[in-house]
Amino acid sequence: MLKIDNLHAEIDGKPILKGLSLEVNAGEVHAIMGPNGAGKSTLAYVLGGRPGYEVTQGSVSFLGQDMLDMEPHERAAAGLFLGFQYPVEIPGVSNVQFLREALNAQRTARGEEALTGGDFLKVAKEKAALLKLDMDMLKRNVNVGFSGGEKKRAEMVQMGILDPKLAVLDETDSGLDIDALRVVGDGINAIMRAPDKGVLLITHYQRLLDVVKPDFVHILSNGRIVKTGGADLALQLEQEGYDEVMAA
């Protein structure tokens, strides 16, 4: 599904990723953990096609296509979803309006018919229920006045509506209390745990991985993956810290 080979990337001339290789197959959940400044968010931004992040070496293929040759909207239409650590606010645009336009733009790009207003609302209500988000929230402007937990739940509703093949989630657990963490984690499982989908979950903490159990855990340090293991590796990191685990 996703194959990253010897990826090097920099921003403002400063190297951040320094030979990162990783493969995510359909049906798998991969967690990326690592100390601050390791390159975790940079990896997410490079995959999403954020301007300013220059790939200087290596390759990334997604569903057999050269991802680095695709514009951000083309990556999204192909089935990539990027979840942000800090979801942005869009004053003057309602969630319903934003999500319907986003979904229909992707459907059009794939040669599918746009959904009618009624059909879209059925999908939106179903996905909002998964995240325990009141539909009245979706009538409000995108993330304006939302708490941290509400922003993350609204973003997961967006993921459910867009129904991606691969979700790259950058510190989705940031700012969530215990109850919201459970709701968001259960939503990820309900939306993305499928034989034809994959998840790349970037996180600092074990707590989200108690809910969204990974098949693989990777430690990213100094721009490269330095250690890979199963779900127990995250537990070891929680108990011992990065320095101890990476030195072993």
Protein Blocks (a to p, Z undefined) as FASTA:
>chain_A
ZZcehiacdeehiafbgoiacdddehiacdddddehilmmmmmmmmnopghiacfbdcdd
eehiafklpcfklmmmnopacddfbdcddehiafklmmmmmmmmmmmmnopacddfklmm
mmmmmmmmmnopafklmmpcehihpafklmmmmmmmmmmmnopabdcdehklgopafklm
mmmmmmmmmmmmcfkbccddddfbfklmmmmccfbdcddeehiafbdcdfklmmmmmmno
jmlmmmZZ
